[in-house]
Amino acid sequence: MRYEPRAFDTSTRPSRPVCVVDRGASGDLEQCELSDSKLRIVSGFEMLVMGVRYDKSSDSTSAVHNPSRAQLPFYFGVGLMSY
């Protein structure tokens, strides 16, 4: 099992004036003021990975076993990423 959070903080200054629109803004952008001030963007994500390894050759309850054939372990995983 692995859990990994990450965050990024980025700053930039636009090369020409831009209109920064808030997430909750209405559809009318005519009143948006242009700005060339420094912008700061903070983003992050979380990642969770869970996995299981199954190795049939180490199972003592196996009814059929062929020792001449190598059994590779089986890995199964599930990943979830959230921004």
Phi and psi restraints in degrees (range 20) as a CNS / XPLOR table:
assign (resid 1 and name C) (resid 2 and name N)
       (resid 2 and name CA) (resid 2 and name C) 1.0 -143.6 20.0 2
assign (resid 2 and name N) (resid 2 and name CA)
       (resid 2 and name C) (resid 3 and name N) 1.0 131.0 20.0 2
assign (resid 2 and name C) (resid 3 and name N)
       (resid 3 and name CA) (resid 3 and name C) 1.0 -123.3 20.0 2
assign (resid 3 and name N) (resid 3 and name CA)
       (resid 3 and name C) (resid 4 and name N) 1.0 130.3 20.0 2
assign (resid 3 and name C) (resid 4 and name N)
       (resid 4 and name CA) (resid 4 and name C) 1.0 -140.6 20.0 2
assign (resid 4 and name N) (resid 4 and name CA)
       (resid 4 and name C) (resid 5 and name N) 1.0 109.1 20.0 2
assign (resid 4 and name C) (resid 5 and name N)
       (resid 5 and name CA) (resid 5 and name C) 1.0 -94.5 20.0 2
assign (resid 5 and name N) (resid 5 and name CA)
       (resid 5 and name C) (resid 6 and name N) 1.0 145.2 20.0 2
assign (resid 5 and name C) (resid 6 and name N)
       (resid 6 and name CA) (resid 6 and name C) 1.0 -139.2 20.0 2
assign (resid 6 and name N) (resid 6 and name CA)
       (resid 6 and name C) (resid 7 and name N) 1.0 147.9 20.0 2
assign (resid 6 and name C) (resid 7 and name N)
       (resid 7 and name CA) (resid 7 and name C) 1.0 -139.5 20.0 2
assign (resid 7 and name N) (resid 7 and name CA)
       (resid 7 and name C) (resid 8 and name N) 1.0 147.1 20.0 2
assign (resid 7 and name C) (resid 8 and name N)
       (resid 8 and name CA) (resid 8 and name C) 1.0 -130.0 20.0 2
assign (resid 8 and name N) (resid 8 and name CA)
       (resid 8 and name C) (resid 9 and name N) 1.0 136.2 20.0 2
assign (resid 8 and name C) (resid 9 and name N)
       (resid 9 and name CA) (resid 9 and name C) 1.0 -122.3 20.0 2
assign (resid 9 and name N) (resid 9 and name CA)
       (resid 9 and name C) (resid 10 and name N) 1.0 115.0 20.0 2
assign (resid 9 and name C) (resid 10 and name N)
       (resid 10 and name CA) (resid 10 and name C) 1.0 -123.3 20.0 2
assign (resid 10 and name N) (resid 10 and name CA)
       (resid 10 and name C) (resid 11 and name N) 1.0 135.4 20.0 2
assign (resid 10 and name C) (resid 11 and name N)
       (resid 11 and name CA) (resid 11 and name C) 1.0 -123.4 20.0 2
assign (resid 11 and name N) (resid 11 and name CA)
       (resid 11 and name C) (resid 12 and name N) 1.0 144.4 20.0 2
assign (resid 11 and name C) (resid 12 and name N)
       (resid 12 and name CA) (resid 12 and name C) 1.0 -155.7 20.0 2
assign (resid 12 and name N) (resid 12 and name CA)
       (resid 12 and name C) (resid 13 and name N) 1.0 161.6 20.0 2
assign (resid 12 and name C) (resid 13 and name N)
       (resid 13 and name CA) (resid 13 and name C) 1.0 -120.3 20.0 2
assign (resid 13 and name N) (resid 13 and name CA)
       (resid 13 and name C) (resid 14 and name N) 1.0 124.8 20.0 2
assign (resid 13 and name C) (resid 14 and name N)
       (resid 14 and name CA) (resid 14 and name C) 1.0 -66.0 20.0 2
assign (resid 14 and name N) (resid 14 and name CA)
       (resid 14 and name C) (resid 15 and name N) 1.0 148.6 20.0 2
assign (resid 14 and name C) (resid 15 and name N)
       (resid 15 and name CA) (resid 15 and name C) 1.0 -76.9 20.0 2
assign (resid 15 and name N) (resid 15 and name CA)
       (resid 15 and name C) (resid 16 and name N) 1.0 -17.7 20.0 2
assign (resid 15 and name C) (resid 16 and name N)
       (resid 16 and name CA) (resid 16 and name C) 1.0 -147.2 20.0 2
assign (resid 16 and name N) (resid 16 and name CA)
       (resid 16 and name C) (resid 17 and name N) 1.0 160.5 20.0 2
assign (resid 16 and name C) (resid 17 and name N)
       (resid 17 and name CA) (resid 17 and name C) 1.0 -58.2 20.0 2
assign (resid 17 and name N) (resid 17 and name CA)
       (resid 17 and name C) (resid 18 and name N) 1.0 139.8 20.0 2
assign (resid 17 and name C) (resid 18 and name N)
       (resid 18 and name CA) (resid 18 and name C) 1.0 -126.8 20.0 2
assign (resid 18 and name N) (resid 18 and name CA)
       (resid 18 and name C) (resid 19 and name N) 1.0 162.0 20.0 2
assign (resid 18 and name C) (resid 19 and name N)
       (resid 19 and name CA) (resid 19 and name C) 1.0 -108.6 20.0 2
assign (resid 19 and name N) (resid 19 and name CA)
       (resid 19 and name C) (resid 20 and name N) 1.0 116.1 20.0 2
assign (resid 19 and name C) (resid 20 and name N)
       (resid 20 and name CA) (resid 20 and name C) 1.0 -91.8 20.0 2
assign (resid 20 and name N) (resid 20 and name CA)
       (resid 20 and name C) (resid 21 and name N) 1.0 120.5 20.0 2
assign (resid 20 and name C) (resid 21 and name N)
       (resid 21 and name CA) (resid 21 and name C) 1.0 -104.0 20.0 2
assign (resid 21 and name N) (resid 21 and name CA)
       (resid 21 and name C) (resid 22 and name N) 1.0 125.9 20.0 2
assign (resid 21 and name C) (resid 22 and name N)
       (resid 22 and name CA) (resid 22 and name C) 1.0 -70.9 20.0 2
assign (resid 22 and name N) (resid 22 and name CA)
       (resid 22 and name C) (resid 23 and name N) 1.0 150.2 20.0 2
assign (resid 22 and name C) (resid 23 and name N)
       (resid 23 and name CA) (resid 23 and name C) 1.0 -58.0 20.0 2
assign (resid 23 and name N) (resid 23 and name CA)
       (resid 23 and name C) (resid 24 and name N) 1.0 -36.6 20.0 2
assign (resid 23 and name C) (resid 24 and name N)
       (resid 24 and name CA) (resid 24 and name C) 1.0 -91.1 20.0 2
assign (resid 24 and name N) (resid 24 and name CA)
       (resid 24 and name C) (resid 25 and name N) 1.0 14.1 20.0 2
assign (resid 24 and name C) (resid 25 and name N)
       (resid 25 and name CA) (resid 25 and name C) 1.0 -69.6 20.0 2
assign (resid 25 and name N) (resid 25 and name CA)
       (resid 25 and name C) (resid 26 and name N) 1.0 150.9 20.0 2
assign (resid 25 and name C) (resid 26 and name N)
       (resid 26 and name CA) (resid 26 and name C) 1.0 -75.9 20.0 2
assign (resid 26 and name N) (resid 26 and name CA)
       (resid 26 and name C) (resid 27 and name N) 1.0 176.4 20.0 2
assign (resid 26 and name C) (resid 27 and name N)
       (resid 27 and name CA) (resid 27 and name C) 1.0 -72.6 20.0 2
assign (resid 27 and name N) (resid 27 and name CA)
       (resid 27 and name C) (resid 28 and name N) 1.0 -12.1 20.0 2
assign (resid 27 and name C) (resid 28 and name N)
       (resid 28 and name CA) (resid 28 and name C) 1.0 -87.5 20.0 2
assign (resid 28 and name N) (resid 28 and name CA)
       (resid 28 and name C) (resid 29 and name N) 1.0 106.4 20.0 2
assign (resid 28 and name C) (resid 29 and name N)
       (resid 29 and name CA) (resid 29 and name C) 1.0 -104.7 20.0 2
assign (resid 29 and name N) (resid 29 and name CA)
       (resid 29 and name C) (resid 30 and name N) 1.0 12.2 20.0 2
assign (resid 29 and name C) (resid 30 and name N)
       (resid 30 and name CA) (resid 30 and name C) 1.0 -65.7 20.0 2
assign (resid 30 and name N) (resid 30 and name CA)
       (resid 30 and name C) (resid 31 and name N) 1.0 -29.7 20.0 2
assign (resid 30 and name C) (resid 31 and name N)
       (resid 31 and name CA) (resid 31 and name C) 1.0 -90.7 20.0 2
assign (resid 31 and name N) (resid 31 and name CA)
       (resid 31 and name C) (resid 32 and name N) 1.0 6.3 20.0 2
assign (resid 31 and name C) (resid 32 and name N)
       (resid 32 and name CA) (resid 32 and name C) 1.0 -70.8 20.0 2
assign (resid 32 and name N) (resid 32 and name CA)
       (resid 32 and name C) (resid 33 and name N) 1.0 128.2 20.0 2
assign (resid 32 and name C) (resid 33 and name N)
       (resid 33 and name CA) (resid 33 and name C) 1.0 -87.7 20.0 2
assign (resid 33 and name N) (resid 33 and name CA)
       (resid 33 and name C) (resid 34 and name N) 1.0 136.2 20.0 2
assign (resid 33 and name C) (resid 34 and name N)
       (resid 34 and name CA) (resid 34 and name C) 1.0 -80.7 20.0 2
assign (resid 34 and name N) (resid 34 and name CA)
       (resid 34 and name C) (resid 35 and name N) 1.0 144.8 20.0 2
assign (resid 34 and name C) (resid 35 and name N)
       (resid 35 and name CA) (resid 35 and name C) 1.0 -143.3 20.0 2
assign (resid 35 and name N) (resid 35 and name CA)
       (resid 35 and name C) (resid 36 and name N) 1.0 145.0 20.0 2
assign (resid 35 and name C) (resid 36 and name N)
       (resid 36 and name CA) (resid 36 and name C) 1.0 -116.9 20.0 2
assign (resid 36 and name N) (resid 36 and name CA)
       (resid 36 and name C) (resid 37 and name N) 1.0 20.3 20.0 2
assign (resid 36 and name C) (resid 37 and name N)
       (resid 37 and name CA) (resid 37 and name C) 1.0 -75.8 20.0 2
assign (resid 37 and name N) (resid 37 and name CA)
       (resid 37 and name C) (resid 38 and name N) 1.0 165.2 20.0 2
assign (resid 37 and name C) (resid 38 and name N)
       (resid 38 and name CA) (resid 38 and name C) 1.0 -61.2 20.0 2
assign (resid 38 and name N) (resid 38 and name CA)
       (resid 38 and name C) (resid 39 and name N) 1.0 137.4 20.0 2
assign (resid 38 and name C) (resid 39 and name N)
       (resid 39 and name CA) (resid 39 and name C) 1.0 -107.8 20.0 2
assign (resid 39 and name N) (resid 39 and name CA)
       (resid 39 and name C) (resid 40 and name N) 1.0 142.3 20.0 2
assign (resid 39 and name C) (resid 40 and name N)
       (resid 40 and name CA) (resid 40 and name C) 1.0 -127.6 20.0 2
assign (resid 40 and name N) (resid 40 and name CA)
       (resid 40 and name C) (resid 41 and name N) 1.0 127.3 20.0 2
assign (resid 40 and name C) (resid 41 and name N)
       (resid 41 and name CA) (resid 41 and name C) 1.0 -121.6 20.0 2
assign (resid 41 and name N) (resid 41 and name CA)
       (resid 41 and name C) (resid 42 and name N) 1.0 126.4 20.0 2
assign (resid 41 and name C) (resid 42 and name N)
       (resid 42 and name CA) (resid 42 and name C) 1.0 -116.7 20.0 2
assign (resid 42 and name N) (resid 42 and name CA)
       (resid 42 and name C) (resid 43 and name N) 1.0 125.8 20.0 2
assign (resid 42 and name C) (resid 43 and name N)
       (resid 43 and name CA) (resid 43 and name C) 1.0 -136.8 20.0 2
assign (resid 43 and name N) (resid 43 and name CA)
       (resid 43 and name C) (resid 44 and name N) 1.0 159.4 20.0 2
assign (resid 43 and name C) (resid 44 and name N)
       (resid 44 and name CA) (resid 44 and name C) 1.0 -158.0 20.0 2
assign (resid 44 and name N) (resid 44 and name CA)
       (resid 44 and name C) (resid 45 and name N) 1.0 162.9 20.0 2
assign (resid 44 and name C) (resid 45 and name N)
       (resid 45 and name CA) (resid 45 and name C) 1.0 -150.1 20.0 2
assign (resid 45 and name N) (resid 45 and name CA)
       (resid 45 and name C) (resid 46 and name N) 1.0 160.0 20.0 2
assign (resid 45 and name C) (resid 46 and name N)
       (resid 46 and name CA) (resid 46 and name C) 1.0 -123.2 20.0 2
assign (resid 46 and name N) (resid 46 and name CA)
       (resid 46 and name C) (resid 47 and name N) 1.0 144.4 20.0 2
assign (resid 46 and name C) (resid 47 and name N)
       (resid 47 and name CA) (resid 47 and name C) 1.0 -133.2 20.0 2
assign (resid 47 and name N) (resid 47 and name CA)
       (resid 47 and name C) (resid 48 and name N) 1.0 131.8 20.0 2
assign (resid 47 and name C) (resid 48 and name N)
       (resid 48 and name CA) (resid 48 and name C) 1.0 -124.7 20.0 2
assign (resid 48 and name N) (resid 48 and name CA)
       (resid 48 and name C) (resid 49 and name N) 1.0 124.5 20.0 2
assign (resid 48 and name C) (resid 49 and name N)
       (resid 49 and name CA) (resid 49 and name C) 1.0 -125.3 20.0 2
assign (resid 49 and name N) (resid 49 and name CA)
       (resid 49 and name C) (resid 50 and name N) 1.0 127.4 20.0 2
assign (resid 49 and name C) (resid 50 and name N)
       (resid 50 and name CA) (resid 50 and name C) 1.0 -123.5 20.0 2
assign (resid 50 and name N) (resid 50 and name CA)
       (resid 50 and name C) (resid 51 and name N) 1.0 139.4 20.0 2
assign (resid 50 and name C) (resid 51 and name N)
       (resid 51 and name CA) (resid 51 and name C) 1.0 -143.3 20.0 2
assign (resid 51 and name N) (resid 51 and name CA)
       (resid 51 and name C) (resid 52 and name N) 1.0 158.5 20.0 2
assign (resid 51 and name C) (resid 52 and name N)
       (resid 52 and name CA) (resid 52 and name C) 1.0 -131.5 20.0 2
assign (resid 52 and name N) (resid 52 and name CA)
       (resid 52 and name C) (resid 53 and name N) 1.0 138.7 20.0 2
assign (resid 52 and name C) (resid 53 and name N)
       (resid 53 and name CA) (resid 53 and name C) 1.0 -113.2 20.0 2
assign (resid 53 and name N) (resid 53 and name CA)
       (resid 53 and name C) (resid 54 and name N) 1.0 128.3 20.0 2
assign (resid 53 and name C) (resid 54 and name N)
       (resid 54 and name CA) (resid 54 and name C) 1.0 -121.3 20.0 2
assign (resid 54 and name N) (resid 54 and name CA)
       (resid 54 and name C) (resid 55 and name N) 1.0 124.5 20.0 2
assign (resid 54 and name C) (resid 55 and name N)
       (resid 55 and name CA) (resid 55 and name C) 1.0 -122.4 20.0 2
assign (resid 55 and name N) (resid 55 and name CA)
       (resid 55 and name C) (resid 56 and name N) 1.0 100.4 20.0 2
assign (resid 55 and name C) (resid 56 and name N)
       (resid 56 and name CA) (resid 56 and name C) 1.0 -63.8 20.0 2
assign (resid 56 and name N) (resid 56 and name CA)
       (resid 56 and name C) (resid 57 and name N) 1.0 -30.2 20.0 2
assign (resid 56 and name C) (resid 57 and name N)
       (resid 57 and name CA) (resid 57 and name C) 1.0 -67.0 20.0 2
assign (resid 57 and name N) (resid 57 and name CA)
       (resid 57 and name C) (resid 58 and name N) 1.0 -20.5 20.0 2
assign (resid 57 and name C) (resid 58 and name N)
       (resid 58 and name CA) (resid 58 and name C) 1.0 -95.3 20.0 2
assign (resid 58 and name N) (resid 58 and name CA)
       (resid 58 and name C) (resid 59 and name N) 1.0 3.2 20.0 2
assign (resid 58 and name C) (resid 59 and name N)
       (resid 59 and name CA) (resid 59 and name C) 1.0 -82.2 20.0 2
assign (resid 59 and name N) (resid 59 and name CA)
       (resid 59 and name C) (resid 60 and name N) 1.0 115.0 20.0 2
assign (resid 59 and name C) (resid 60 and name N)
       (resid 60 and name CA) (resid 60 and name C) 1.0 -76.2 20.0 2
assign (resid 60 and name N) (resid 60 and name CA)
       (resid 60 and name C) (resid 61 and name N) 1.0 -12.3 20.0 2
assign (resid 60 and name C) (resid 61 and name N)
       (resid 61 and name CA) (resid 61 and name C) 1.0 -92.3 20.0 2
assign (resid 61 and name N) (resid 61 and name CA)
       (resid 61 and name C) (resid 62 and name N) 1.0 3.2 20.0 2
assign (resid 61 and name C) (resid 62 and name N)
       (resid 62 and name CA) (resid 62 and name C) 1.0 -65.8 20.0 2
assign (resid 62 and name N) (resid 62 and name CA)
       (resid 62 and name C) (resid 63 and name N) 1.0 126.7 20.0 2
assign (resid 62 and name C) (resid 63 and name N)
       (resid 63 and name CA) (resid 63 and name C) 1.0 -78.4 20.0 2
assign (resid 63 and name N) (resid 63 and name CA)
       (resid 63 and name C) (resid 64 and name N) 1.0 -33.8 20.0 2
assign (resid 63 and name C) (resid 64 and name N)
       (resid 64 and name CA) (resid 64 and name C) 1.0 -119.0 20.0 2
assign (resid 64 and name N) (resid 64 and name CA)
       (resid 64 and name C) (resid 65 and name N) 1.0 125.3 20.0 2
assign (resid 64 and name C) (resid 65 and name N)
       (resid 65 and name CA) (resid 65 and name C) 1.0 -140.5 20.0 2
assign (resid 65 and name N) (resid 65 and name CA)
       (resid 65 and name C) (resid 66 and name N) 1.0 125.1 20.0 2
assign (resid 65 and name C) (resid 66 and name N)
       (resid 66 and name CA) (resid 66 and name C) 1.0 -109.6 20.0 2
assign (resid 66 and name N) (resid 66 and name CA)
       (resid 66 and name C) (resid 67 and name N) 1.0 100.3 20.0 2
assign (resid 66 and name C) (resid 67 and name N)
       (resid 67 and name CA) (resid 67 and name C) 1.0 -66.6 20.0 2
assign (resid 67 and name N) (resid 67 and name CA)
       (resid 67 and name C) (resid 68 and name N) 1.0 -20.2 20.0 2
assign (resid 67 and name C) (resid 68 and name N)
       (resid 68 and name CA) (resid 68 and name C) 1.0 -78.2 20.0 2
assign (resid 68 and name N) (resid 68 and name CA)
       (resid 68 and name C) (resid 69 and name N) 1.0 -15.8 20.0 2
assign (resid 68 and name C) (resid 69 and name N)
       (resid 69 and name CA) (resid 69 and name C) 1.0 -105.7 20.0 2
assign (resid 69 and name N) (resid 69 and name CA)
       (resid 69 and name C) (resid 70 and name N) 1.0 122.0 20.0 2
assign (resid 69 and name C) (resid 70 and name N)
       (resid 70 and name CA) (resid 70 and name C) 1.0 -72.3 20.0 2
assign (resid 70 and name N) (resid 70 and name CA)
       (resid 70 and name C) (resid 71 and name N) 1.0 132.0 20.0 2
assign (resid 70 and name C) (resid 71 and name N)
       (resid 71 and name CA) (resid 71 and name C) 1.0 -101.9 20.0 2
assign (resid 71 and name N) (resid 71 and name CA)
       (resid 71 and name C) (resid 72 and name N) 1.0 117.1 20.0 2
assign (resid 71 and name C) (resid 72 and name N)
       (resid 72 and name CA) (resid 72 and name C) 1.0 -82.9 20.0 2
assign (resid 72 and name N) (resid 72 and name CA)
       (resid 72 and name C) (resid 73 and name N) 1.0 144.6 20.0 2
assign (resid 72 and name C) (resid 73 and name N)
       (resid 73 and name CA) (resid 73 and name C) 1.0 -66.6 20.0 2
assign (resid 73 and name N) (resid 73 and name CA)
       (resid 73 and name C) (resid 74 and name N) 1.0 152.2 20.0 2
assign (resid 73 and name C) (resid 74 and name N)
       (resid 74 and name CA) (resid 74 and name C) 1.0 -107.7 20.0 2
assign (resid 74 and name N) (resid 74 and name CA)
       (resid 74 and name C) (resid 75 and name N) 1.0 129.8 20.0 2
assign (resid 74 and name C) (resid 75 and name N)
       (resid 75 and name CA) (resid 75 and name C) 1.0 -113.2 20.0 2
assign (resid 75 and name N) (resid 75 and name CA)
       (resid 75 and name C) (resid 76 and name N) 1.0 138.7 20.0 2
assign (resid 75 and name C) (resid 76 and name N)
       (resid 76 and name CA) (resid 76 and name C) 1.0 -134.3 20.0 2
assign (resid 76 and name N) (resid 76 and name CA)
       (resid 76 and name C) (resid 77 and name N) 1.0 132.0 20.0 2
assign (resid 76 and name C) (resid 77 and name N)
       (resid 77 and name CA) (resid 77 and name C) 1.0 -140.3 20.0 2
assign (resid 77 and name N) (resid 77 and name CA)
       (resid 77 and name C) (resid 78 and name N) 1.0 156.6 20.0 2
assign (resid 77 and name C) (resid 78 and name N)
       (resid 78 and name CA) (resid 78 and name C) 1.0 -130.4 20.0 2
assign (resid 78 and name N) (resid 78 and name CA)
       (resid 78 and name C) (resid 79 and name N) 1.0 132.5 20.0 2
assign (resid 78 and name C) (resid 79 and name N)
       (resid 79 and name CA) (resid 79 and name C) 1.0 -121.5 20.0 2
assign (resid 79 and name N) (resid 79 and name CA)
       (resid 79 and name C) (resid 80 and name N) 1.0 144.1 20.0 2
assign (resid 79 and name C) (resid 80 and name N)
       (resid 80 and name CA) (resid 80 and name C) 1.0 -133.6 20.0 2
assign (resid 80 and name N) (resid 80 and name CA)
       (resid 80 and name C) (resid 81 and name N) 1.0 128.0 20.0 2
assign (resid 80 and name C) (resid 81 and name N)
       (resid 81 and name CA) (resid 81 and name C) 1.0 -123.3 20.0 2
assign (resid 81 and name N) (resid 81 and name CA)
       (resid 81 and name C) (resid 82 and name N) 1.0 133.1 20.0 2
assign (resid 81 and name C) (resid 82 and name N)
       (resid 82 and name CA) (resid 82 and name C) 1.0 -129.7 20.0 2
assign (resid 82 and name N) (resid 82 and name CA)
       (resid 82 and name C) (resid 83 and name N) 1.0 134.5 20.0 2
